[in-house]
Amino acid sequence: MRVLVVGAGIAGSVASLSMRQAGHEVTVVDAIAEPYRGGYQIQLDQTARQLLEGLGAGDVVAEVSAASPDIRILRKGRSLGRLRPVGYRLARRGELVSAVSRYAATVVPVRFGCRLASIEQRAEQVVAHFDDGTSDTFDLIVGADGLRSTVRRLVFGADDPFFYRNGYRSVWIDVPADAAQHEGADLLAGPGATAQIFPYPGKEEVLLLTSLSTGEYRSETGRLLPGVRQLLNANGPRFNGLRDYTHIVDPDRIRVTRFTQVRMPRWHAGRVVLIGDAAHCVDPLSGSGVHASLLSARTLADELRTTPRNLEAALCRYEARVRPSVKLLQHATAGLLEGLIGRHLRERLGAIPELLRATANAIPATIPRSRSLNRGNLAGINP
């Protein structure tokens, strides 16, 4: 089967490696000129690590990540407990994506700087047209191009009908370690706001990620920073360094994101299928995005292997297997956020439906075991 994967991020790289391992002819394209660098923090759980190790990328992941520390949970300076993320690792998103995509490029052809312009579906094939005027024919196109997916818009239409938003925004600030004067990792909860504070690998910087209830007003940084400082003040003097840095940080170094999830009734149409954030973004603050992306990428490859001559059946099984776990992650993330930081009882009660939906979808899905993808496995199929 000839497969085009659009997007060379985590989901696209794992999908391409997995499908190459199964014997498919795979090409990857990405609109960016080269893999991303830098970026904010991302978390890998044990399942995600095991899958990447099974595909031969364990060493490159280890080089750009570090073990996650224990997490203290505080509210108004009082300890509510401690989380022990055994086996979890932290990395800069761009560094992790770059490492995995560069590794994938040693196994499958990857064309950076190649933008998809249109898709032409036919009965037995699908044609991809690119913005440089070229085109090519495939048996399947896999959209792994993130929240603002070009593939999704070309096949399923405008983004807005598939976006779930709840009026919360997140403020991302990288704080130099000497300015932060902060050790370890913390989760702060308070009325109208919650914060995650994590050291980066290398401990040269600390991520201060604050989520606030803002409603629908515009998210100018100046209107959000007072809420960040109020939460830090409420949790005691150990956070004074972080608070003080918010007064002097260059506004251009602050990123504000709007809580957004992708909730679609269907992830495939004809010979096009979506995976990762393009199909089911959980939202970056959840820490579950990599897990969900790897789950969908690996499961898709597994189902294509099971019935290579029946594409529709494989795509339907892929959705049926992955959807319950993704819905659990989405509803739990939204429900916990809305329940934790709702300012009023009405807002907190409004989180109950999301938590109930999460409970209703609490059906475990496992990532298939795979043979280790190494140079020996790839003999004779390297491009």
TIBAKOL-234245 format. One record per residue (C-alpha): residue number from 0; x, y, z. Coordinates in Angstrom, 2 decimals, padded with zeros to 5 digits. Layout:
N
 num       X       Y       Z
 NUM       X       Y       Z
...
This chain:
383
 num       X       Y       Z
   0  000.00  000.00  000.00
   1  001.27  003.49 -000.88
   2  000.68  005.83  002.04
   3  001.17  009.59  002.36
   4  001.56  010.88  005.91
   5  000.98  014.63  006.22
   6  002.85  015.94  009.27
   7  006.28  014.93  010.57
   8  005.50  015.41  014.26
   9  005.17  012.70  016.91
  10  002.00  011.12  015.48
  11  003.17  011.29  011.87
  12  006.63  009.93  012.64
  13  005.30  007.00  014.66
  14  002.63  006.22  012.06
  15  005.21  006.26  009.27
  16  007.67  004.07  011.17
  17  004.93  001.59  012.13
  18  003.52  001.34  008.61
  19  007.00  001.03  007.13
  20  007.64 -001.79  009.56
  21  004.49 -003.49  008.23
  22  005.83 -003.31  004.68
  23  003.91 -000.32  003.30
  24  005.53  002.24  001.00
  25  005.38  005.43  003.06
  26  006.17  009.07  002.26
  27  006.00  011.90  004.82
  28  005.53  015.59  003.97
  29  005.51  018.61  006.25
  30  004.98  022.28  005.44
  31  007.74  023.46  007.78
  32  011.24  023.82  006.33
  33  012.90  021.71  009.04
  34  011.93  020.03  012.35
  35  010.96  022.35  015.19
  36  013.41  023.27  017.94
  37  012.88  024.53  021.48
  38  009.28  024.88  022.56
  39  007.52  024.33  025.85
  40  007.41  021.27  028.05
  41  005.89  017.93  027.10
  42  005.42  014.78  029.16
  43  005.98  011.15  028.19
  44  004.31  008.39  030.20
  45  005.54  004.81  030.39
  46  003.31  003.60  027.55
  47  004.58  006.31  025.20
  48  008.18  005.52  026.11
  49  007.70  001.79  025.54
  50  006.19  002.37  022.12
  51  009.00  004.67  021.02
  52  011.56  002.20  022.33
  53  009.82 -000.58  020.39
  54  010.22  001.47  017.21
  55  013.93  001.94  017.84
  56  013.70  005.57  019.00
  57  014.36  004.97  022.70
  58  017.91  006.34  022.67
  59  017.04  009.55  020.85
  60  014.18  010.18  023.28
  61  016.40  009.57  026.30
  62  018.90  012.15  025.01
  63  016.36  015.00  025.03
  64  014.36  014.12  028.16
  65  014.76  013.80  031.91
  66  012.92  011.93  034.66
  67  009.86  013.75  035.98
  68  010.15  014.77  039.66
  69  007.47  014.20  042.28
  70  004.69  016.80  042.10
  71  003.44  018.65  045.18
  72 -000.24  019.65  045.11
  73 -000.98  022.91  046.94
  74 -004.00  025.10  047.56
  75 -003.53  028.40  049.39
  76 -000.10  027.20  050.48
  77 -001.43  024.04  052.11
  78 -000.36  020.63  050.87
  79 -003.12  018.47  049.40
  80 -000.81  015.57  048.60
  81  001.93  014.46  046.28
  82  001.97  012.73  042.89
  83  004.74  010.28  042.03
  84  004.94  010.02  038.21
  85  006.98  006.81  038.12
  86  008.54  006.23  034.72
  87  007.48  009.62  033.29
  88  009.95  011.85  031.46
  89  009.88  015.54  030.58
  90  011.20  017.13  027.39
  91  010.93  020.30  025.36
  92  008.28  019.65  022.76
  93  010.34  020.93  019.84
  94  013.41  018.96  020.86
  95  011.41  015.75  021.23
  96  009.57  016.23  017.92
  97  012.84  017.05  016.17
  98  014.61  014.00  017.58
  99  011.81  011.59  016.63
 100  011.19  013.11  013.18
 101  014.90  013.10  012.33
 102  015.07  009.46  013.36
 103  012.03  008.66  011.19
 104  013.72  010.40  008.27
 105  016.50  007.79  008.39
 106  013.89  005.11  007.70
 107  011.20  006.70  005.50
 108  011.39  009.52  002.92
 109  010.49  012.86  004.53
 110  009.96  016.04  002.46
 111  010.13  019.17  004.59
 112  008.89  022.42  003.09
 113  006.21  020.58  001.12
 114  002.67  021.93  001.61
 115 -000.49  020.00  000.71
 116 -002.80  022.11 -001.48
 117 -005.73  019.81 -002.29
 118 -006.96  016.22 -002.16
 119 -008.75  014.41 -004.97
 120 -010.55  011.24 -003.90
 121 -011.16  008.44 -006.39
 122 -012.67  004.99 -006.00
 123 -009.39  003.07 -005.87
 124 -006.87  005.80 -005.03
 125 -006.44  009.31 -003.69
 126 -004.43  012.08 -005.34
 127 -002.46  014.63 -003.32
 128 -001.74  017.97 -004.99
 129  001.05  020.12 -003.53
 130  001.56  023.86 -003.66
 131  004.67  023.53 -005.85
 132  002.44  022.23 -008.65
 133  003.37  018.56 -008.26
 134  000.97  015.73 -007.41
 135  001.14  012.04 -006.56
 136 -001.24  009.12 -006.17
 137 -001.65  007.04 -002.99
 138 -003.83  004.31 -001.54
 139 -004.23  006.24  001.74
 140 -003.57  009.73  003.10
 141 -002.97  010.05  006.85
 142 -003.55  013.50  008.33
 143 -001.15  013.92  011.25
 144 -000.82  017.68  010.93
 145 -002.02  018.87  014.30
 146 -004.74  021.07  015.75
 147 -004.98  023.32  012.67
 148 -004.93  020.37  010.30
 149 -004.91  021.14  006.57
 150 -006.05  017.59  005.81
 151 -009.05  017.97  008.12
 152 -010.14  021.22  006.52
 153 -009.74  019.87  002.98
 154 -011.80  016.74  003.68
 155 -014.16  017.57  006.57
 156 -014.57  021.36  006.27
 157 -014.08  024.30  008.62
 158 -012.50  023.82  012.06
 159 -015.07  025.47  014.33
 160 -017.77  022.73  014.31
 161 -015.20  020.30  015.69
 162 -013.65  022.55  018.35
 163 -014.67  022.32  022.02
 164 -013.81  025.47  023.97
 165 -014.77  026.29  027.55
 166 -013.59  029.86  028.17
 167 -010.24  028.94  029.76
 168 -006.86  030.19  028.62
 169 -003.33  029.14  029.50
 170 -000.32  031.40  030.00
 171  003.05  029.79  029.23
 172  006.18  031.42  030.67
 173  009.72  030.03  030.67
 174  011.50  031.39  033.75
 175  015.31  031.27  034.12
 176  016.18  028.97  037.01
 177  018.16  031.66  038.86
 178  015.15  034.00  038.70
 179  012.61  031.33  039.64
 180  014.51  030.27  042.78
 181  012.31  027.19  042.77
 182  013.02  023.50  043.28
 183  010.92  020.54  042.25
 184  007.49  020.49  040.60
 185  004.20  021.88  041.89
 186  000.52  021.91  040.98
 187 -001.28  024.94  042.43
 188 -005.07  025.17  042.65
 189 -007.18  028.20  043.45
 190 -010.43  029.94  042.55
 191 -010.35  030.88  038.89
 192 -006.83  029.57  038.21
 193 -004.48  026.62  038.43
 194 -000.75  026.40  037.69
 195  001.75  023.71  036.77
 196  005.39  024.42  037.63
 197  008.04  022.08  036.23
 198  011.81  022.25  035.74
 199  013.05  021.63  032.20
 200  015.62  018.94  031.45
 201  018.97  020.48  032.32
 202  017.20  022.65  034.94
 203  018.26  025.89  033.24
 204  014.63  027.05  033.09
 205  011.34  026.43  034.86
 206  007.99  026.27  033.09
 207  005.20  028.30  034.71
 208  001.96  027.22  033.04
 209 -001.13  028.93  034.44
 210 -004.71  028.24  033.33
 211 -007.36  030.86  034.04
 212 -011.10  031.17  033.64
 213 -011.47  034.09  031.22
 214 -014.79  033.61  029.44
 215 -014.80  034.83  025.86
 216 -012.95  038.14  026.21
 217 -009.78  038.73  024.24
 218 -006.70  037.24  025.82
 219 -004.31  040.20  026.05
 220 -001.36  039.23  028.21
 221 -001.79  042.28  030.43
 222 -005.26  041.11  031.49
 223 -004.04  037.63  032.38
 224 -000.84  038.24  034.35
 225 -002.60  039.67  037.46
 226 -004.43  036.34  037.80
 227 -001.12  034.50  037.55
 228  000.41  036.66  040.31
 229 -002.64  036.32  042.53
 230 -002.41  032.53  042.43
 231  001.33  032.56  043.19
 232  000.84  035.01  046.08
 233 -001.91  032.84  047.56
 234  000.47  029.88  047.81
 235  003.21  031.50  049.83
 236  006.68  033.07  049.60
 237  008.33  030.06  047.92
 238  006.79  031.32  044.66
 239  007.99  034.93  044.99
 240  010.74  034.47  042.41
 241  008.27  033.26  039.82
 242  005.86  036.06  040.66
 243  008.54  038.73  040.43
 244  009.65  037.46  037.02
 245  006.16  038.04  035.61
 246  006.73  041.79  036.20
 247  009.89  041.93  034.07
 248  009.42  039.24  031.41
 249  009.33  040.42  027.79
 250  005.68  040.06  026.65
 251  006.96  038.56  023.38
 252  008.30  035.63  025.42
 253  004.87  034.82  026.84
 254  002.54  032.49  024.98
 255 -001.22  032.46  025.53
 256 -003.30  029.53  024.31
 257 -007.04  029.01  024.29
 258 -008.31  025.70  025.72
 259 -009.27  023.74  022.61
 260 -010.15  020.13  022.00
 261 -010.98  018.47  018.69
 262 -014.15  016.39  019.00
 263 -015.20  014.78  015.74
 264 -017.92  012.19  015.08
 265 -015.76  010.52  012.45
 266 -012.02  010.45  011.77
 267 -011.99  009.01  008.25
 268 -013.66  009.61  004.91
 269 -012.91  007.52  001.86
 270 -009.15  007.05  001.63
 271 -008.24  009.79  004.12
 272 -007.87  009.29  007.87
 273 -006.88  011.59  010.75
 274 -004.67  010.71  013.71
 275 -003.23  012.56  016.72
 276 -004.22  016.16  017.40
 277 -005.76  016.49  013.94
 278 -008.41  013.95  014.99
 279 -008.68  014.33  018.76
 280 -006.57  017.07  020.34
 281 -006.82  016.80  024.15
 282 -005.21  020.25  024.79
 283 -001.51  020.77  025.59
 284 -002.02  021.45  029.31
 285 -003.37  017.92  029.85
 286  000.01  016.21  029.50
 287 -001.81  013.41  027.64
 288 -001.39  014.57  024.06
 289  001.65  012.42  023.26
 290 -000.01  009.32  024.71
 291 -003.17  009.89  022.64
 292 -001.19  010.61  019.47
 293  000.97  007.52  019.82
 294 -002.06  005.39  020.63
 295 -003.87  006.43  017.45
 296 -000.78  006.23  015.22
 297  000.22  002.77  016.34
 298 -003.33  001.41  016.37
 299 -003.96  002.62  012.82
 300 -000.85  000.81  011.60
 301 -001.91 -002.33  013.47
 302 -005.39 -002.36  011.92
 303 -004.03 -001.76  008.40
 304 -001.81 -004.77  008.93
 305 -004.77 -006.90  010.02
 306 -006.90 -006.35  006.89
 307 -004.68 -004.75  004.22
 308 -007.24 -005.49  001.49
 309 -010.20 -003.99  003.34
 310 -009.33 -000.38  004.05
 311 -012.78  000.69  005.28
 312 -012.91 -002.12  007.84
 313 -009.43 -001.28  009.12
 314 -010.28  002.41  009.52
 315 -013.53  001.62  011.32
 316 -011.75 -000.73  013.75
 317 -009.05  001.88  014.35
 318 -011.68  004.42  015.40
 319 -013.57  001.92  017.55
 320 -010.44  000.96  019.46
 321 -009.03  004.43  020.05
 322 -012.13  006.57  020.56
 323 -013.07  005.41  024.13
 324 -009.63  006.20  025.53
 325 -009.44  009.55  023.74
 326 -012.89  010.57  024.97
 327 -011.88  009.62  028.50
 328 -008.80  011.84  028.29
 329 -010.73  014.73  026.77
 330 -013.67  014.74  029.18
 331 -011.46  014.13  032.22
 332 -009.15  017.00  031.25
 333 -012.01  019.43  030.64
 334 -013.98  018.30  033.68
 335 -011.07  018.48  036.11
 336 -010.02  021.90  034.84
 337 -013.54  023.29  035.06
 338 -014.14  021.69  038.46
 339 -010.83  022.76  039.98
 340 -010.83  026.42  039.08
 341 -014.44  027.41  038.67
 342 -014.92  030.65  040.60
 343 -018.50  029.94  041.61
 344 -020.57  026.90  042.52
 345 -022.43  027.15  039.21
 346 -019.15  026.89  037.27
 347 -017.97  023.95  039.35
 348 -021.26  022.12  038.97
 349 -021.01  022.70  035.24
 350 -017.98  020.39  035.23
 351 -020.04  017.40  036.35
 352 -021.31  016.45  032.85
 353 -017.73  016.36  031.51
 354 -016.62  014.12  034.38
 355 -019.61  011.84  033.89
 356 -018.75  011.52  030.20
 357 -015.20  010.64  031.18
 358 -016.49  007.90  033.48
 359 -018.74  006.56  030.74
 360 -015.73  006.20  028.45
 361 -013.36  004.67  031.00
 362 -012.61  001.71  028.76
 363 -008.91  000.89  028.56
 364 -007.19  000.81  025.20
 365 -003.70 -000.57  024.84
 366 -001.06  000.19  022.27
 367 -000.18 -002.99  020.35
 368  003.15 -004.59  021.07
 369  005.58 -004.31  018.20
 370  008.84 -005.88  017.19
 371  011.82 -003.67  017.87
 372  012.44 -001.55  014.81
 373  016.18 -001.61  014.27
 374  018.63 -001.82  011.42
 375  018.26 -005.59  011.28
 376  014.47 -005.38  010.93
 377  014.83 -002.81  008.18
 378  017.21 -004.77  005.98
 379  016.05 -004.55  002.42
 380  013.37 -001.88  002.96
 381  015.42  001.24  003.61
 382  014.74  003.97  001.04
